[in-house]
Amino acid sequence: MKVRLIIMLKQGVLDPQGKAINHALHNLSFQEVQGVRVGRVIDLEVQETSPDQAKARAAEMAKQLLANGVIEDFEIEVMA
Amino acid sequence: MKVRLIIMLKQGVLDPQGKAINHALHNLSFQEVQGVRVGRVIDLEVQETSPDQAKARAAEMAKQLLANGVIEDFEIEVMA
C-alpha cells in the first residue's frame, strides 16, 4: 500500500524559499502567481492491508521523525 | 485558485534521502515500511478562473523553473 505524506510549513511561518520562487516566477512573466508555499512530500510503500491502519501509522511516523510539529503541519493520503 | 505541484525523482533515479528515512523508520520499529521516496510540493496561489488554464500554466512553470526534467517528474492538482 502506498501512503503519501505532505508536510508544509504552518500558516504564519515565514517561507523564504516560497518567496524566492514567487519572485523568480514573476521575472519569468508568470504574473498571475500571488503566493507560493513550499513543502516536502514523502511517499511510503508499506506492508499494510487496512487503509485506516496505514494512515494511523503514517501519522505516528510523521510525529516521531518526519515532520517538525513546532513549525510544520502534515496531511496523509492513502494512494492504493 | 490554488494549484499543487508535486515533484518527485523519476523512477530509477537513486534517492539517498529516501533510503536514509527508510533506515531511520526501521530503527524506530516501523518495520512495515518497504520503500521511501522523497519529493517537493509547491503550492501556488494563482489569479486564474479556468482550472485547465491554471493547470497548463503550472506545467509551464514546472518545465521552465521548478522541476528538473532530466531527473524529475511532476504532477499537478488543481485544489480549489
Backbone of each chain as nested JSON, in Angstrom:
{
  "chains": [
    {"id": "A", "residues": [
      {"number": 1, "name": "MET", "atoms": {"N": [0.847, -1.191, 0.0], "CA": [0.0, 0.0, 0.0], "C": [0.884, 1.243, 0.0]}},
      {"number": 2, "name": "LYS", "atoms": {"N": [0.488, 2.22, -0.788], "CA": [1.288, 3.437, -0.89], "C": [0.615, 4.569, -0.111]}},
      {"number": 3, "name": "VAL", "atoms": {"N": [1.381, 5.214, 0.715], "CA": [0.864, 6.309, 1.529], "C": [1.692, 7.551, 1.239]}},
      {"number": 4, "name": "ARG", "atoms": {"N": [0.998, 8.648, 0.992], "CA": [1.702, 9.905, 0.71], "C": [1.54, 10.869, 1.878]}},
      {"number": 5, "name": "LEU", "atoms": {"N": [2.681, 11.367, 2.324], "CA": [2.699, 12.323, 3.423], "C": [3.105, 13.671, 2.846]}},
      {"number": 6, "name": "ILE", "atoms": {"N": [2.29, 14.693, 3.088], "CA": [2.623, 16.029, 2.6], "C": [2.868, 16.932, 3.802]}},
      {"number": 7, "name": "ILE", "atoms": {"N": [4.059, 17.481, 3.856], "CA": [4.469, 18.271, 5.015], "C": [4.689, 19.71, 4.578]}},
      {"number": 8, "name": "MET", "atoms": {"N": [3.912, 20.611, 5.15], "CA": [4.002, 22.036, 4.791], "C": [4.288, 22.843, 6.05]}},
      {"number": 9, "name": "LEU", "atoms": {"N": [4.91, 23.993, 5.868], "CA": [5.055, 24.925, 6.982], "C": [3.669, 25.379, 7.432]}},
      {"number": 10, "name": "LYS", "atoms": {"N": [3.491, 25.556, 8.729], "CA": [2.221, 26.059, 9.243], "C": [1.954, 27.453, 8.689]}},
      {"number": 11, "name": "GLN", "atoms": {"N": [0.678, 27.774, 8.58], "CA": [0.308, 29.134, 8.18], "C": [0.894, 30.119, 9.182]}},
      {"number": 12, "name": "GLY", "atoms": {"N": [1.475, 31.177, 8.664], "CA": [2.047, 32.181, 9.551], "C": [3.557, 32.024, 9.695]}},
      {"number": 13, "name": "VAL", "atoms": {"N": [4.068, 30.825, 9.405], "CA": [5.523, 30.63, 9.436], "C": [6.093, 31.147, 8.114]}},
      {"number": 14, "name": "LEU", "atoms": {"N": [7.073, 32.017, 8.208], "CA": [7.677, 32.591, 7.005], "C": [8.297, 31.511, 6.133]}},
      {"number": 15, "name": "ASP", "atoms": {"N": [8.15, 31.667, 4.814], "CA": [8.672, 30.681, 3.87], "C": [9.534, 31.398, 2.826]}},
      {"number": 16, "name": "PRO", "atoms": {"N": [10.811, 31.646, 3.173], "CA": [11.682, 32.417, 2.266], "C": [11.886, 31.723, 0.917]}},
      {"number": 17, "name": "GLN", "atoms": {"N": [11.894, 30.375, 0.933], "CA": [12.061, 29.637, -0.315], "C": [10.857, 29.888, -1.234]}},
      {"number": 18, "name": "GLY", "atoms": {"N": [9.668, 29.87, -0.649], "CA": [8.463, 30.17, -1.422], "C": [8.5, 31.582, -1.977]}},
      {"number": 19, "name": "LYS", "atoms": {"N": [8.938, 32.52, -1.152], "CA": [9.051, 33.924, -1.576], "C": [9.996, 34.043, -2.773]}},
      {"number": 20, "name": "ALA", "atoms": {"N": [11.126, 33.332, -2.7], "CA": [12.114, 33.39, -3.784], "C": [11.535, 32.825, -5.077]}},
      {"number": 21, "name": "ILE", "atoms": {"N": [10.777, 31.731, -4.963], "CA": [10.16, 31.133, -6.144], "C": [9.121, 32.086, -6.733]}},
      {"number": 22, "name": "ASN", "atoms": {"N": [8.326, 32.7, -5.857], "CA": [7.332, 33.683, -6.289], "C": [7.991, 34.78, -7.133]}},
      {"number": 23, "name": "HIS", "atoms": {"N": [9.078, 35.278, -6.606], "CA": [9.822, 36.338, -7.264], "C": [10.353, 35.867, -8.625]}},
      {"number": 24, "name": "ALA", "atoms": {"N": [10.933, 34.671, -8.635], "CA": [11.507, 34.132, -9.876], "C": [10.417, 33.916, -10.927]}},
      {"number": 25, "name": "LEU", "atoms": {"N": [9.245, 33.467, -10.492], "CA": [8.147, 33.252, -11.445], "C": [7.681, 34.578, -12.042]}},
      {"number": 26, "name": "HIS", "atoms": {"N": [7.647, 35.618, -11.207], "CA": [7.283, 36.938, -11.734], "C": [8.288, 37.387, -12.79]}},
      {"number": 27, "name": "ASN", "atoms": {"N": [9.559, 37.133, -12.524], "CA": [10.591, 37.508, -13.5], "C": [10.438, 36.75, -14.812]}},
      {"number": 28, "name": "LEU", "atoms": {"N": [9.849, 35.567, -14.744], "CA": [9.611, 34.78, -15.956], "C": [8.239, 35.09, -16.567]}},
      {"number": 29, "name": "SER", "atoms": {"N": [7.623, 36.164, -16.117], "CA": [6.328, 36.633, -16.644], "C": [5.134, 35.78, -16.244]}},
      {"number": 30, "name": "PHE", "atoms": {"N": [5.257, 35.025, -15.172], "CA": [4.065, 34.363, -14.624], "C": [3.445, 35.31, -13.592]}},
      {"number": 31, "name": "GLN", "atoms": {"N": [2.842, 36.367, -14.129], "CA": [2.34, 37.429, -13.25], "C": [1.12, 37.0, -12.442]}},
      {"number": 32, "name": "GLU", "atoms": {"N": [0.464, 35.924, -12.859], "CA": [-0.751, 35.504, -12.148], "C": [-0.475, 34.851, -10.789]}},
      {"number": 33, "name": "VAL", "atoms": {"N": [0.803, 34.58, -10.518], "CA": [1.14, 33.918, -9.256], "C": [1.098, 34.928, -8.114]}},
      {"number": 34, "name": "GLN", "atoms": {"N": [0.31, 34.61, -7.089], "CA": [0.143, 35.56, -5.992], "C": [0.784, 35.095, -4.695]}},
      {"number": 35, "name": "GLY", "atoms": {"N": [1.068, 33.802, -4.642], "CA": [1.706, 33.297, -3.439], "C": [2.235, 31.901, -3.683]}},
      {"number": 36, "name": "VAL", "atoms": {"N": [3.337, 31.58, -3.021], "CA": [3.945, 30.257, -3.185], "C": [4.348, 29.74, -1.804]}},
      {"number": 37, "name": "ARG", "atoms": {"N": [4.004, 28.494, -1.529], "CA": [4.459, 27.83, -0.306], "C": [5.128, 26.523, -0.708]}},
      {"number": 38, "name": "VAL", "atoms": {"N": [6.246, 26.243, -0.093], "CA": [6.997, 25.043, -0.458], "C": [6.952, 24.04, 0.692]}},
      {"number": 39, "name": "GLY", "atoms": {"N": [6.857, 22.782, 0.346], "CA": [6.853, 21.741, 1.371], "C": [7.514, 20.479, 0.872]}},
      {"number": 40, "name": "ARG", "atoms": {"N": [7.412, 19.421, 1.672], "CA": [8.015, 18.14, 1.294], "C": [6.931, 17.103, 1.088]}},
      {"number": 41, "name": "VAL", "atoms": {"N": [7.195, 16.174, 0.193], "CA": [6.306, 15.026, 0.055], "C": [7.131, 13.763, 0.278]}},
      {"number": 42, "name": "ILE", "atoms": {"N": [6.58, 12.867, 1.073], "CA": [7.275, 11.608, 1.365], "C": [6.327, 10.468, 1.018]}},
      {"number": 43, "name": "ASP", "atoms": {"N": [6.695, 9.7, 0.007], "CA": [5.88, 8.551, -0.394], "C": [6.408, 7.308, 0.292]}},
      {"number": 44, "name": "LEU", "atoms": {"N": [5.516, 6.644, 1.027], "CA": [5.907, 5.446, 1.766], "C": [5.254, 4.23, 1.138]}},
      {"number": 45, "name": "GLU", "atoms": {"N": [6.038, 3.213, 0.914], "CA": [5.491, 1.92, 0.496], "C": [5.435, 1.059, 1.755]}},
      {"number": 46, "name": "VAL", "atoms": {"N": [4.214, 0.739, 2.205], "CA": [4.101, 0.0, 3.47], "C": [3.381, -1.332, 3.277]}},
      {"number": 47, "name": "GLN", "atoms": {"N": [3.795, -2.292, 4.085], "CA": [3.165, -3.609, 4.076], "C": [2.017, -3.554, 5.072]}},
      {"number": 48, "name": "GLU", "atoms": {"N": [0.863, -3.253, 4.553], "CA": [-0.292, -2.981, 5.423], "C": [-1.529, -3.215, 4.563]}},
      {"number": 49, "name": "THR", "atoms": {"N": [-2.549, -3.785, 5.126], "CA": [-3.739, -4.049, 4.314], "C": [-4.88, -3.075, 4.603]}},
      {"number": 50, "name": "SER", "atoms": {"N": [-4.925, -2.536, 5.821], "CA": [-6.011, -1.628, 6.164], "C": [-5.604, -0.17, 5.94]}},
      {"number": 51, "name": "PRO", "atoms": {"N": [-6.361, 0.552, 5.117], "CA": [-6.042, 1.962, 4.881], "C": [-6.027, 2.796, 6.169]}},
      {"number": 52, "name": "ASP", "atoms": {"N": [-6.984, 2.518, 7.073], "CA": [-7.045, 3.284, 8.318], "C": [-5.796, 3.058, 9.156]}},
      {"number": 53, "name": "GLN", "atoms": {"N": [-5.391, 1.794, 9.202], "CA": [-4.204, 1.43, 9.971], "C": [-2.957, 2.076, 9.355]}},
      {"number": 54, "name": "ALA", "atoms": {"N": [-2.88, 2.043, 8.021], "CA": [-1.74, 2.635, 7.324], "C": [-1.663, 4.135, 7.62]}},
      {"number": 55, "name": "LYS", "atoms": {"N": [-2.822, 4.768, 7.636], "CA": [-2.9, 6.205, 7.902], "C": [-2.44, 6.519, 9.328]}},
      {"number": 56, "name": "ALA", "atoms": {"N": [-2.904, 5.729, 10.256], "CA": [-2.553, 5.956, 11.657], "C": [-1.049, 5.775, 11.867]}},
      {"number": 57, "name": "ARG", "atoms": {"N": [-0.488, 4.743, 11.228], "CA": [0.95, 4.503, 11.369], "C": [1.753, 5.638, 10.732]}},
      {"number": 58, "name": "ALA", "atoms": {"N": [1.29, 6.114, 9.578], "CA": [1.997, 7.204, 8.9], "C": [1.98, 8.469, 9.763]}},
      {"number": 59, "name": "ALA", "atoms": {"N": [0.856, 8.7, 10.44], "CA": [0.768, 9.864, 11.329], "C": [1.789, 9.726, 12.458]}},
      {"number": 60, "name": "GLU", "atoms": {"N": [1.928, 8.511, 12.947], "CA": [2.894, 8.24, 14.015], "C": [4.325, 8.522, 13.517]}},
      {"number": 61, "name": "MET", "atoms": {"N": [4.613, 8.089, 12.281], "CA": [5.945, 8.332, 11.69], "C": [6.2, 9.829, 11.553]}},
      {"number": 62, "name": "ALA", "atoms": {"N": [5.171, 10.548, 11.097], "CA": [5.326, 11.99, 10.912], "C": [5.641, 12.657, 12.239]}},
      {"number": 63, "name": "LYS", "atoms": {"N": [4.906, 12.245, 13.277], "CA": [5.103, 12.885, 14.583], "C": [6.473, 12.557, 15.163]}},
      {"number": 64, "name": "GLN", "atoms": {"N": [6.885, 11.297, 15.0], "CA": [8.14, 10.869, 15.624], "C": [9.375, 11.32, 14.855]}},
      {"number": 65, "name": "LEU", "atoms": {"N": [9.273, 11.395, 13.526], "CA": [10.504, 11.596, 12.753], "C": [10.388, 12.61, 11.622]}},
      {"number": 66, "name": "LEU", "atoms": {"N": [9.286, 12.551, 10.871], "CA": [9.326, 13.182, 9.55], "C": [8.931, 14.657, 9.539]}},
      {"number": 67, "name": "ALA", "atoms": {"N": [8.066, 15.05, 10.453], "CA": [7.636, 16.448, 10.477], "C": [8.079, 17.106, 11.778]}},
      {"number": 68, "name": "ASN", "atoms": {"N": [8.286, 18.382, 11.72], "CA": [8.61, 19.166, 12.912], "C": [7.335, 19.853, 13.387]}},
      {"number": 69, "name": "GLY", "atoms": {"N": [6.714, 19.273, 14.407], "CA": [5.401, 19.729, 14.869], "C": [5.353, 21.189, 15.288]}},
      {"number": 70, "name": "VAL", "atoms": {"N": [6.493, 21.763, 15.589], "CA": [6.516, 23.161, 16.034], "C": [6.179, 24.103, 14.876]}},
      {"number": 71, "name": "ILE", "atoms": {"N": [6.724, 23.804, 13.695], "CA": [6.54, 24.726, 12.579], "C": [5.847, 24.092, 11.374]}},
      {"number": 72, "name": "GLU", "atoms": {"N": [5.591, 22.774, 11.428], "CA": [5.037, 22.116, 10.243], "C": [3.728, 21.393, 10.538]}},
      {"number": 73, "name": "ASP", "atoms": {"N": [2.858, 21.367, 9.525], "CA": [1.644, 20.56, 9.54], "C": [1.806, 19.463, 8.503]}},
      {"number": 74, "name": "PHE", "atoms": {"N": [1.082, 18.353, 8.691], "CA": [1.14, 17.329, 7.654], "C": [-0.244, 16.803, 7.287]}},
      {"number": 75, "name": "GLU", "atoms": {"N": [-0.338, 16.322, 6.047], "CA": [-1.545, 15.644, 5.558], "C": [-1.132, 14.245, 5.121]}},
      {"number": 76, "name": "ILE", "atoms": {"N": [-2.075, 13.309, 5.219], "CA": [-1.787, 11.932, 4.79], "C": [-2.832, 11.488, 3.781]}},
      {"number": 77, "name": "GLU", "atoms": {"N": [-2.374, 10.951, 2.654], "CA": [-3.284, 10.379, 1.665], "C": [-2.903, 8.921, 1.451]}},
      {"number": 78, "name": "VAL", "atoms": {"N": [-3.884, 8.037, 1.535], "CA": [-3.634, 6.646, 1.156], "C": [-3.895, 6.542, -0.342]}},
      {"number": 79, "name": "MET", "atoms": {"N": [-2.881, 6.085, -1.082], "CA": [-2.976, 6.183, -2.539], "C": [-3.456, 4.904, -3.211]}},
      {"number": 80, "name": "ALA", "atoms": {"N": [-3.078, 3.752, -2.707], "CA": [-3.534, 2.492, -3.32], "C": [-3.134, 1.34, -2.404]}}
    ]},
    {"id": "B", "residues": [
      {"number": 1, "name": "MET", "atoms": {"N": [-7.245, 30.79, -7.185], "CA": [-7.246, 29.339, -7.372], "C": [-5.924, 28.757, -6.874]}},
      {"number": 2, "name": "LYS", "atoms": {"N": [-6.017, 27.615, -6.18], "CA": [-4.814, 27.017, -5.614], "C": [-4.41, 25.797, -6.454]}},
      {"number": 3, "name": "VAL", "atoms": {"N": [-3.168, 25.773, -6.831], "CA": [-2.648, 24.671, -7.642], "C": [-1.485, 24.034, -6.898]}},
      {"number": 4, "name": "ARG", "atoms": {"N": [-1.52, 22.712, -6.803], "CA": [-0.435, 21.995, -6.119], "C": [0.412, 21.241, -7.131]}},
      {"number": 5, "name": "LEU", "atoms": {"N": [1.712, 21.487, -7.039], "CA": [2.669, 20.825, -7.909], "C": [3.464, 19.845, -7.051]}},
      {"number": 6, "name": "ILE", "atoms": {"N": [3.486, 18.595, -7.469], "CA": [4.256, 17.587, -6.731], "C": [5.39, 17.097, -7.613]}},
      {"number": 7, "name": "ILE", "atoms": {"N": [6.601, 17.278, -7.136], "CA": [7.797, 16.971, -7.927], "C": [8.539, 15.823, -7.265]}},
      {"number": 8, "name": "MET", "atoms": {"N": [8.673, 14.727, -7.99], "CA": [9.345, 13.538, -7.453], "C": [10.489, 13.157, -8.385]}},
      {"number": 9, "name": "LEU", "atoms": {"N": [11.494, 12.499, -7.827], "CA": [12.536, 11.93, -8.676], "C": [11.912, 10.874, -9.578]}},
      {"number": 10, "name": "LYS", "atoms": {"N": [12.386, 10.792, -10.812], "CA": [11.91, 9.747, -11.725], "C": [12.232, 8.377, -11.159]}},
      {"number": 11, "name": "GLN", "atoms": {"N": [11.395, 7.423, -11.543], "CA": [11.689, 6.037, -11.152], "C": [13.047, 5.642, -11.706]}},
      {"number": 12, "name": "GLY", "atoms": {"N": [13.855, 4.993, -10.891], "CA": [15.168, 4.571, -11.35], "C": [16.265, 5.52, -10.908]}},
      {"number": 13, "name": "VAL", "atoms": {"N": [15.887, 6.754, -10.59], "CA": [16.881, 7.695, -10.066], "C": [17.07, 7.409, -8.576]}},
      {"number": 14, "name": "LEU", "atoms": {"N": [18.294, 7.212, -8.162], "CA": [18.573, 6.896, -6.76], "C": [18.13, 8.029, -5.842]}},
      {"number": 15, "name": "ASP", "atoms": {"N": [17.578, 7.667, -4.684], "CA": [17.07, 8.656, -3.743], "C": [17.699, 8.386, -2.369]}},
      {"number": 16, "name": "PRO", "atoms": {"N": [18.91, 8.905, -2.149], "CA": [19.609, 8.616, -0.893], "C": [18.866, 9.144, 0.33]}},
      {"number": 17, "name": "GLN", "atoms": {"N": [18.167, 10.276, 0.157], "CA": [17.408, 10.834, 1.287], "C": [16.282, 9.877, 1.69]}},
      {"number": 18, "name": "GLY", "atoms": {"N": [15.607, 9.33, 0.671], "CA": [14.556, 8.342, 0.931], "C": [15.111, 7.102, 1.621]}},
      {"number": 19, "name": "LYS", "atoms": {"N": [16.267, 6.657, 1.173], "CA": [16.917, 5.486, 1.778], "C": [17.228, 5.753, 3.246]}},
      {"number": 20, "name": "ALA", "atoms": {"N": [17.723, 6.948, 3.525], "CA": [18.076, 7.303, 4.906], "C": [16.826, 7.313, 5.788]}},
      {"number": 21, "name": "ILE", "atoms": {"N": [15.727, 7.837, 5.247], "CA": [14.475, 7.877, 6.014], "C": [13.969, 6.45, 6.254]}},
      {"number": 22, "name": "ASN", "atoms": {"N": [14.039, 5.629, 5.22], "CA": [13.639, 4.226, 5.338], "C": [14.388, 3.561, 6.497]}},
      {"number": 23, "name": "HIS", "atoms": {"N": [15.681, 3.766, 6.508], "CA": [16.537, 3.19, 7.537], "C": [16.152, 3.71, 8.924]}},
      {"number": 24, "name": "ALA", "atoms": {"N": [15.953, 5.009, 9.001], "CA": [15.609, 5.624, 10.291], "C": [14.269, 5.099, 10.801]}},
      {"number": 25, "name": "LEU", "atoms": {"N": [13.297, 4.908, 9.873], "CA": [11.988, 4.395, 10.289], "C": [12.113, 2.961, 10.814]}},
      {"number": 26, "name": "HIS", "atoms": {"N": [12.966, 2.173, 10.169], "CA": [13.179, 0.807, 10.66], "C": [13.756, 0.831, 12.066]}},
      {"number": 27, "name": "ASN", "atoms": {"N": [14.68, 1.752, 12.29], "CA": [15.269, 1.867, 13.627], "C": [14.239, 2.262, 14.682]}},
      {"number": 28, "name": "LEU", "atoms": {"N": [13.187, 2.946, 14.251], "CA": [12.112, 3.341, 15.17], "C": [11.015, 2.275, 15.221]}},
      {"number": 29, "name": "SER", "atoms": {"N": [11.301, 1.089, 14.695], "CA": [10.368, -0.044, 14.708], "C": [9.182, 0.083, 13.763]}},
      {"number": 30, "name": "PHE", "atoms": {"N": [9.293, 0.913, 12.749], "CA": [8.269, 0.916, 11.704], "C": [8.706, -0.088, 10.629]}},
      {"number": 31, "name": "GLN", "atoms": {"N": [8.621, -1.364, 10.993], "CA": [9.156, -2.419, 10.135], "C": [8.335, -2.61, 8.87]}},
      {"number": 32, "name": "GLU", "atoms": {"N": [7.11, -2.098, 8.847], "CA": [6.25, -2.308, 7.674], "C": [6.655, -1.455, 6.48]}},
      {"number": 33, "name": "VAL", "atoms": {"N": [7.56, -0.509, 6.695], "CA": [7.974, 0.375, 5.604], "C": [8.936, -0.356, 4.678]}},
      {"number": 34, "name": "GLN", "atoms": {"N": [8.597, -0.385, 3.395], "CA": [9.408, -1.141, 2.439], "C": [10.144, -0.242, 1.458]}},
      {"number": 35, "name": "GLY", "atoms": {"N": [9.7, 0.988, 1.357], "CA": [10.374, 1.895, 0.442], "C": [9.929, 3.322, 0.721]}},
      {"number": 36, "name": "VAL", "atoms": {"N": [10.84, 4.257, 0.53], "CA": [10.528, 5.671, 0.758], "C": [11.091, 6.483, -0.4]}},
      {"number": 37, "name": "ARG", "atoms": {"N": [10.291, 7.372, -0.942], "CA": [10.764, 8.322, -1.957], "C": [10.402, 9.718, -1.468]}},
      {"number": 38, "name": "VAL", "atoms": {"N": [11.323, 10.635, -1.623], "CA": [11.112, 11.993, -1.136], "C": [11.002, 12.951, -2.315]}},
      {"number": 39, "name": "GLY", "atoms": {"N": [10.125, 13.906, -2.206], "CA": [9.973, 14.905, -3.255], "C": [9.605, 16.257, -2.678]}},
      {"number": 40, "name": "ARG", "atoms": {"N": [9.268, 17.173, -3.568], "CA": [8.91, 18.524, -3.142], "C": [7.459, 18.799, -3.507]}},
      {"number": 41, "name": "VAL", "atoms": {"N": [6.822, 19.606, -2.689], "CA": [5.488, 20.077, -3.058], "C": [5.519, 21.605, -3.094]}},
      {"number": 42, "name": "ILE", "atoms": {"N": [4.946, 22.158, -4.139], "CA": [4.907, 23.613, -4.291], "C": [3.465, 24.026, -4.494]}},
      {"number": 43, "name": "ASP", "atoms": {"N": [2.914, 24.755, -3.522], "CA": [1.541, 25.233, -3.616], "C": [1.547, 26.644, -4.186]}},
      {"number": 44, "name": "LEU", "atoms": {"N": [0.831, 26.803, -5.279], "CA": [0.776, 28.1, -5.947], "C": [-0.609, 28.696, -5.782]}},
      {"number": 45, "name": "GLU", "atoms": {"N": [-0.667, 29.954, -5.389], "CA": [-1.929, 30.695, -5.382], "C": [-1.932, 31.535, -6.652]}},
      {"number": 46, "name": "VAL", "atoms": {"N": [-2.825, 31.223, -7.588], "CA": [-2.811, 31.93, -8.868], "C": [-4.135, 32.643, -9.138]}},
      {"number": 47, "name": "GLN", "atoms": {"N": [-4.016, 33.754, -9.837], "CA": [-5.185, 34.539, -10.22], "C": [-5.639, 34.004, -11.572]}},
      {"number": 48, "name": "GLU", "atoms": {"N": [-6.531, 33.058, -11.538], "CA": [-6.906, 32.323, -12.746], "C": [-8.296, 31.761, -12.475]}},
      {"number": 49, "name": "THR", "atoms": {"N": [-9.151, 31.773, -13.477], "CA": [-10.501, 31.26, -13.232], "C": [-10.719, 29.872, -13.833]}},
      {"number": 50, "name": "SER", "atoms": {"N": [-9.994, 29.543, -14.886], "CA": [-10.195, 28.244, -15.518], "C": [-9.203, 27.212, -14.986]}},
      {"number": 51, "name": "PRO", "atoms": {"N": [-9.697, 26.096, -14.446], "CA": [-8.814, 25.059, -13.924], "C": [-7.862, 24.529, -15.001]}},
      {"number": 52, "name": "ASP", "atoms": {"N": [-8.35, 24.346, -16.213], "CA": [-7.494, 23.825, -17.285], "C": [-6.348, 24.775, -17.589]}},
      {"number": 53, "name": "GLN", "atoms": {"N": [-6.684, 26.055, -17.643], "CA": [-5.692, 27.087, -17.912], "C": [-4.66, 27.131, -16.778]}},
      {"number": 54, "name": "ALA", "atoms": {"N": [-5.153, 27.048, -15.54], "CA": [-4.256, 27.072, -14.384], "C": [-3.29, 25.895, -14.442]}},
      {"number": 55, "name": "LYS", "atoms": {"N": [-3.813, 24.739, -14.831], "CA": [-3.003, 23.529, -14.927], "C": [-1.92, 23.674, -16.0]}},
      {"number": 56, "name": "ALA", "atoms": {"N": [-2.328, 24.216, -17.147], "CA": [-1.386, 24.378, -18.254], "C": [-0.267, 25.347, -17.869]}},
      {"number": 57, "name": "ARG", "atoms": {"N": [-0.655, 26.433, -17.192], "CA": [0.351, 27.414, -16.778], "C": [1.293, 26.82, -15.733]}},
      {"number": 58, "name": "ALA", "atoms": {"N": [0.749, 26.034, -14.814], "CA": [1.595, 25.419, -13.784], "C": [2.592, 24.446, -14.426]}},
      {"number": 59, "name": "ALA", "atoms": {"N": [2.143, 23.729, -15.463], "CA": [3.048, 22.811, -16.162], "C": [4.182, 23.599, -16.808]}},
      {"number": 60, "name": "GLU", "atoms": {"N": [3.842, 24.755, -17.35], "CA": [4.846, 25.628, -17.968], "C": [5.878, 26.086, -16.916]}},
      {"number": 61, "name": "MET", "atoms": {"N": [5.362, 26.462, -15.736], "CA": [6.26, 26.898, -14.644], "C": [7.183, 25.767, -14.228]}},
      {"number": 62, "name": "ALA", "atoms": {"N": [6.616, 24.561, -14.134], "CA": [7.419, 23.408, -13.725], "C": [8.542, 23.171, -14.731]}},
      {"number": 63, "name": "LYS", "atoms": {"N": [8.193, 23.241, -16.008], "CA": [9.19, 22.966, -17.04], "C": [10.272, 24.046, -17.072]}},
      {"number": 64, "name": "GLN", "atoms": {"N": [9.845, 25.302, -16.913], "CA": [10.803, 26.393, -17.041], "C": [11.661, 26.582, -15.798]}},
      {"number": 65, "name": "LEU", "atoms": {"N": [11.098, 26.312, -14.633], "CA": [11.817, 26.703, -13.413], "C": [11.823, 25.663, -12.304]}},
      {"number": 66, "name": "LEU", "atoms": {"N": [10.669, 25.055, -12.054], "CA": [10.512, 24.379, -10.763], "C": [11.0, 22.936, -10.73]}},
      {"number": 67, "name": "ALA", "atoms": {"N": [10.926, 22.239, -11.853], "CA": [11.351, 20.84, -11.873], "C": [12.554, 20.684, -12.8]}},
      {"number": 68, "name": "ASN", "atoms": {"N": [13.367, 19.711, -12.502], "CA": [14.49, 19.375, -13.372], "C": [14.076, 18.174, -14.229]}},
      {"number": 69, "name": "GLY", "atoms": {"N": [13.708, 18.449, -15.473], "CA": [13.161, 17.42, -16.361], "C": [14.054, 16.214, -16.593]}},
      {"number": 70, "name": "VAL", "atoms": {"N": [15.334, 16.386, -16.328], "CA": [16.268, 15.275, -16.55], "C": [16.06, 14.165, -15.517]}},
      {"number": 71, "name": "ILE", "atoms": {"N": [15.85, 14.568, -14.275], "CA": [15.757, 13.554, -13.215], "C": [14.427, 13.582, -12.469]}},
      {"number": 72, "name": "GLU", "atoms": {"N": [13.553, 14.546, -12.789], "CA": [12.329, 14.667, -12.003], "C": [11.07, 14.618, -12.872]}},
      {"number": 73, "name": "ASP", "atoms": {"N": [10.015, 14.057, -12.295], "CA": [8.675, 14.108, -12.886], "C": [7.802, 14.99, -12.012]}},
      {"number": 74, "name": "PHE", "atoms": {"N": [6.75, 15.55, -12.602], "CA": [5.846, 16.326, -11.751], "C": [4.381, 15.979, -12.031]}},
      {"number": 75, "name": "GLU", "atoms": {"N": [3.56, 16.178, -10.991], "CA": [2.098, 16.053, -11.113], "C": [1.489, 17.384, -10.718]}},
      {"number": 76, "name": "ILE", "atoms": {"N": [0.326, 17.681, -11.292], "CA": [-0.356, 18.932, -10.957], "C": [-1.771, 18.623, -10.497]}},
      {"number": 77, "name": "GLU", "atoms": {"N": [-2.16, 19.193, -9.356], "CA": [-3.544, 19.067, -8.89], "C": [-4.109, 20.468, -8.718]}},
      {"number": 78, "name": "VAL", "atoms": {"N": [-5.282, 20.703, -9.284], "CA": [-5.978, 21.958, -9.022], "C": [-6.824, 21.739, -7.776]}},
      {"number": 79, "name": "MET", "atoms": {"N": [-6.595, 22.578, -6.755], "CA": [-7.183, 22.272, -5.455], "C": [-8.485, 23.014, -5.181]}},
      {"number": 80, "name": "ALA", "atoms": {"N": [-8.616, 24.225, -5.636], "CA": [-9.871, 24.954, -5.425], "C": [-9.848, 26.227, -6.269]}}
    ]}
  ]
}
